[in-house]
């Protein structure tokens, strides 16, 4: 980053602190981000004697900020998403999921995903689902849930376990997509193929 003579003069005169960030390229081609801060010292007559400063390599912090920004953008996508802790308590929900489920964020945060259960699946379904998550770290499939207004609907869901460096599960990330229109289209095609459109009686097929 280039600094104007005015900025440097203000820093030396003590009228403005010297605090800036710039990017440098190491001899091996690596890009690093540096934070530079400095303070000017004066004598009794107000004459600048020296400037004392330091450069701090903030590359990891910069990269973490960029990763967090990318994650935030992804979380606010059109696909419904929510995050739970390792006990299944919902910590965060995106706007797309509130639109799909009809629940507000306040309705969901602090609850478990059981609030969405429709009664459509038997206990064996959830047992099998969690066995896959525990053994493979993820599950994906079709599940029928219940909106806040009581409507039961199908969604394609994926659940992924988030693990720390010790391979201990810390969070679960779930994504959901309402596939009501897809299911209705499949059923319509099935009826057209196997039933008479006028009488609704089964055809030869």
C-alpha positions as a Markdown table, in Angstrom:
| # | Residue | x | y | z |
|---|---|---|---|---|
| 1 | Unk | 0.0 | 0.0 | 0.0 |
| 2 | Unk | 1.4 | 3.4 | -1.0 |
| 3 | Unk | 1.3 | 6.2 | 1.6 |
| 4 | Unk | 1.1 | 9.9 | 0.6 |
| 5 | Unk | 3.5 | 12.5 | 1.9 |
| 6 | Unk | 0.7 | 14.1 | 3.7 |
| 7 | Unk | -0.1 | 10.8 | 5.6 |
| 8 | Unk | 3.5 | 10.4 | 6.6 |
| 9 | Unk | 3.8 | 14.0 | 7.6 |
| 10 | Unk | 0.7 | 13.8 | 9.8 |
| 11 | Unk | 2.1 | 10.6 | 11.5 |
| 12 | Unk | 5.5 | 12.2 | 12.1 |
| 13 | Unk | 3.9 | 15.4 | 13.5 |
| 14 | Unk | 1.8 | 13.3 | 15.9 |
| 15 | Unk | -1.4 | 14.7 | 14.5 |
| 16 | Unk | -2.5 | 11.3 | 13.3 |
| 17 | Unk | -1.4 | 7.8 | 14.4 |
| 18 | Unk | 0.4 | 5.6 | 11.9 |
| 19 | Unk | -1.7 | 2.5 | 11.7 |
| 20 | Unk | -2.1 | 0.7 | 8.4 |
| 21 | Unk | -2.1 | -2.6 | 6.6 |
| 22 | Unk | -0.3 | -3.7 | 3.5 |
| 23 | Unk | 0.5 | -6.8 | 1.5 |
| 24 | Unk | 4.0 | -8.1 | 0.7 |
| 25 | Unk | 5.3 | -10.9 | -1.4 |
| 26 | Unk | 7.9 | -13.2 | 0.2 |
| 27 | Unk | 10.9 | -14.3 | -1.9 |
| 28 | Unk | 9.3 | -17.7 | -2.2 |
| 29 | Unk | 6.2 | -16.2 | -3.8 |
| 30 | Unk | 4.0 | -16.4 | -0.6 |
| 31 | Unk | 1.7 | -13.5 | 0.0 |
| 32 | Unk | 1.6 | -12.1 | 3.5 |
| 33 | Unk | -0.4 | -9.4 | 5.1 |
| 34 | Unk | 1.3 | -7.0 | 7.5 |
| 35 | Unk | -0.1 | -4.5 | 10.0 |
| 36 | Unk | 2.2 | -1.6 | 10.7 |
| 37 | Unk | 1.7 | 0.7 | 13.7 |
| 38 | Unk | 4.0 | 3.5 | 14.9 |
| 39 | Unk | 4.2 | 6.3 | 17.4 |
| 40 | Unk | 6.2 | 9.6 | 17.2 |
| 41 | Unk | 8.2 | 10.8 | 20.2 |
| 42 | Unk | 8.9 | 14.6 | 20.8 |
| 43 | Unk | 11.3 | 16.6 | 22.9 |
| 44 | Unk | 10.1 | 19.3 | 25.3 |
| 45 | Unk | 9.9 | 21.8 | 22.5 |
| 46 | Unk | 7.6 | 19.7 | 20.4 |
| 47 | Unk | 10.3 | 18.6 | 17.9 |
| 48 | Unk | 9.9 | 15.1 | 16.6 |
| 49 | Unk | 12.8 | 13.0 | 17.8 |
| 50 | Unk | 12.0 | 9.5 | 16.6 |
| 51 | Unk | 9.2 | 7.2 | 15.5 |
| 52 | Unk | 9.0 | 3.8 | 17.1 |
| 53 | Unk | 6.9 | 1.2 | 15.4 |
| 54 | Unk | 6.4 | -2.5 | 14.7 |
| 55 | Unk | 5.2 | -4.7 | 11.9 |
| 56 | Unk | 2.9 | -7.6 | 12.7 |
| 57 | Unk | 2.3 | -10.5 | 10.3 |
| 58 | Unk | -1.5 | -10.8 | 10.3 |
| 59 | Unk | -1.7 | -13.3 | 7.4 |
| 60 | Unk | -3.6 | -16.0 | 9.3 |
| 61 | Unk | -6.1 | -13.5 | 10.7 |
| 62 | Unk | -6.7 | -12.1 | 7.2 |
| 63 | Unk | -7.2 | -15.5 | 5.7 |
| 64 | Unk | -9.6 | -16.4 | 8.6 |
| 65 | Unk | -11.6 | -13.2 | 8.0 |
| 66 | Unk | -11.8 | -14.1 | 4.2 |
| 67 | Unk | -12.9 | -17.7 | 5.0 |
| 68 | Unk | -15.5 | -16.4 | 7.5 |
| 69 | Unk | -16.8 | -14.0 | 4.8 |
| 70 | Unk | -17.1 | -16.8 | 2.3 |
| 71 | Unk | -18.8 | -19.0 | 4.8 |
| 72 | Unk | -21.3 | -16.2 | 5.7 |
| 73 | Unk | -22.2 | -15.8 | 2.0 |
| 74 | Unk | -22.7 | -19.5 | 1.6 |
| 75 | Unk | -24.8 | -19.7 | 4.7 |
| 76 | Unk | -27.1 | -17.0 | 3.3 |
| 77 | Unk | -27.7 | -18.9 | 0.1 |
| 78 | Unk | -31.1 | -19.9 | -1.3 |
| 79 | Unk | -30.8 | -23.3 | 0.3 |
| 80 | Unk | -32.1 | -23.8 | 3.8 |
| 81 | Unk | -29.4 | -24.3 | 6.4 |
| 82 | Unk | -29.1 | -24.6 | 10.2 |
| 83 | Unk | -26.3 | -25.4 | 12.6 |
| 84 | Unk | -26.6 | -27.3 | 15.8 |
| 85 | Unk | -24.1 | -28.1 | 18.6 |
| 86 | Unk | -23.0 | -31.6 | 19.3 |
| 87 | Unk | -26.2 | -32.2 | 21.4 |
| 88 | Unk | -28.5 | -31.2 | 18.5 |
| 89 | Unk | -29.5 | -27.8 | 19.9 |
| 90 | Unk | -30.0 | -25.4 | 17.0 |
| 91 | Unk | -27.6 | -22.5 | 17.2 |
| 92 | Unk | -28.0 | -20.7 | 13.9 |
| 93 | Unk | -30.6 | -20.7 | 11.1 |
| 94 | Unk | -30.6 | -18.9 | 7.7 |
| 95 | Unk | -33.5 | -17.0 | 6.2 |
| 96 | Unk | -34.1 | -19.6 | 3.5 |
| 97 | Unk | -34.8 | -22.3 | 6.1 |
| 98 | Unk | -37.3 | -20.0 | 8.0 |
| 99 | Unk | -39.1 | -19.5 | 4.6 |
| 100 | Unk | -39.2 | -23.3 | 4.0 |
| 101 | Unk | -40.3 | -24.3 | 7.5 |
| 102 | Unk | -42.5 | -21.3 | 8.4 |
| 103 | Unk | -40.7 | -21.0 | 11.8 |
| 104 | Unk | -38.9 | -17.9 | 12.8 |
| 105 | Unk | -35.3 | -18.0 | 14.0 |
| 106 | Unk | -36.6 | -17.3 | 17.5 |
| 107 | Unk | -38.9 | -20.4 | 17.2 |
| 108 | Unk | -35.9 | -22.6 | 16.3 |
| 109 | Unk | -32.8 | -21.4 | 18.1 |
| 110 | Unk | -32.3 | -23.4 | 21.3 |
| 111 | Unk | -34.6 | -26.2 | 20.1 |
| 112 | Unk | -33.7 | -29.5 | 18.5 |
| 113 | Unk | -34.7 | -30.5 | 14.9 |
| 114 | Unk | -37.4 | -32.7 | 16.5 |
| 115 | Unk | -39.6 | -29.7 | 16.4 |
| 116 | Unk | -39.9 | -30.4 | 12.6 |
| 117 | Unk | -40.9 | -34.0 | 12.9 |
| 118 | Unk | -44.1 | -34.9 | 11.0 |
| 119 | Unk | -44.8 | -38.4 | 12.3 |
| 120 | Unk | -44.4 | -39.7 | 8.7 |
| 121 | Unk | -41.3 | -41.8 | 9.5 |
| 122 | Unk | -40.9 | -44.6 | 12.0 |
| 123 | Unk | -38.2 | -44.6 | 14.7 |
| 124 | Unk | -36.1 | -47.0 | 12.6 |
| 125 | Unk | -35.7 | -44.2 | 9.9 |
| 126 | Unk | -34.0 | -41.9 | 12.4 |
| 127 | Unk | -32.0 | -44.7 | 13.9 |
| 128 | Unk | -30.6 | -45.6 | 10.5 |
| 129 | Unk | -30.0 | -41.9 | 9.7 |
| 130 | Unk | -27.9 | -41.3 | 12.8 |
| 131 | Unk | -26.0 | -44.5 | 12.4 |
| 132 | Unk | -24.8 | -43.2 | 9.0 |
| 133 | Unk | -23.9 | -39.8 | 10.5 |
| 134 | Unk | -21.9 | -41.4 | 13.3 |
| 135 | Unk | -20.2 | -44.0 | 11.1 |
| 136 | Unk | -19.7 | -41.9 | 7.9 |
| 137 | Unk | -19.8 | -38.3 | 9.2 |
| 138 | Unk | -22.8 | -37.5 | 6.9 |
| 139 | Unk | -26.3 | -38.4 | 5.7 |
| 140 | Unk | -28.3 | -37.3 | 2.7 |
| 141 | Unk | -31.8 | -38.3 | 1.7 |
| 142 | Unk | -35.5 | -37.4 | 1.5 |
| 143 | Unk | -37.3 | -36.6 | 4.7 |
| 144 | Unk | -40.9 | -35.5 | 5.4 |
| 145 | Unk | -41.1 | -32.6 | 7.9 |
| 146 | Unk | -43.9 | -30.4 | 9.3 |
| 147 | Unk | -44.1 | -26.7 | 8.7 |
| 148 | Unk | -45.2 | -24.4 | 11.6 |
| 149 | Unk | -48.7 | -24.3 | 10.0 |
| 150 | Unk | -49.0 | -28.0 | 10.3 |
| 151 | Unk | -48.4 | -28.8 | 6.6 |
| 152 | Unk | -46.3 | -31.9 | 6.0 |
| 153 | Unk | -43.9 | -31.5 | 3.1 |
| 154 | Unk | -41.0 | -33.4 | 1.6 |
| 155 | Unk | -37.5 | -32.0 | 1.6 |
| 156 | Unk | -34.1 | -33.2 | 0.4 |
| 157 | Unk | -31.8 | -32.9 | 3.4 |
| 158 | Unk | -28.1 | -33.4 | 4.1 |
| 159 | Unk | -26.5 | -33.5 | 7.6 |
| 160 | Unk | -22.8 | -33.3 | 8.0 |
| 161 | Unk | -20.8 | -33.7 | 11.3 |
| 162 | Unk | -18.2 | -31.0 | 12.0 |
| 163 | Unk | -15.1 | -32.4 | 13.8 |
| 164 | Unk | -12.2 | -30.8 | 15.5 |
| 165 | Unk | -8.5 | -31.7 | 15.2 |
| 166 | Unk | -9.1 | -34.6 | 17.7 |
| 167 | Unk | -11.9 | -36.0 | 15.5 |
| 168 | Unk | -14.5 | -35.1 | 18.1 |
| 169 | Unk | -17.8 | -33.9 | 16.7 |
| 170 | Unk | -18.5 | -30.3 | 17.7 |
| 171 | Unk | -21.4 | -29.3 | 15.5 |
| 172 | Unk | -23.8 | -30.5 | 12.8 |
| 173 | Unk | -24.6 | -28.6 | 9.7 |
| 174 | Unk | -27.9 | -29.4 | 7.9 |
| 175 | Unk | -29.1 | -28.2 | 4.5 |
| 176 | Unk | -32.6 | -28.6 | 3.3 |
| 177 | Unk | -34.4 | -28.1 | 0.0 |
| 178 | Unk | -38.2 | -28.2 | -0.4 |
| 179 | Unk | -39.0 | -30.7 | -3.1 |
| 180 | Unk | -42.8 | -30.5 | -3.0 |
| 181 | Unk | -43.0 | -29.4 | -6.6 |
| 182 | Unk | -40.7 | -32.2 | -7.7 |
| 183 | Unk | -42.7 | -34.8 | -5.9 |
| 184 | Unk | -46.0 | -33.4 | -7.3 |
| 185 | Unk | -44.6 | -33.5 | -10.8 |
| 186 | Unk | -43.4 | -37.1 | -10.5 |
| 187 | Unk | -46.9 | -38.1 | -9.2 |
| 188 | Unk | -48.6 | -36.2 | -12.1 |
| 189 | Unk | -46.4 | -38.1 | -14.6 |
| 190 | Unk | -47.1 | -41.4 | -12.9 |
| 191 | Unk | -50.9 | -40.8 | -13.2 |
| 192 | Unk | -50.6 | -39.8 | -16.8 |
| 193 | Unk | -48.7 | -43.0 | -17.6 |
| 194 | Unk | -50.8 | -45.4 | -15.7 |
| 195 | Unk | -54.3 | -43.9 | -15.4 |
| 196 | Unk | -56.9 | -42.8 | -17.9 |
| 197 | Unk | -57.1 | -39.0 | -17.7 |
| 198 | Unk | -60.9 | -39.0 | -18.0 |
| 199 | Unk | -62.0 | -41.9 | -15.9 |
| 200 | Unk | -59.0 | -42.1 | -13.6 |
| 201 | Unk | -59.1 | -45.8 | -14.0 |
| 202 | Unk | -55.9 | -47.8 | -14.4 |
| 203 | Unk | -54.9 | -48.4 | -18.0 |
| 204 | Unk | -53.3 | -51.6 | -19.4 |
| 205 | Unk | -49.9 | -50.5 | -18.1 |
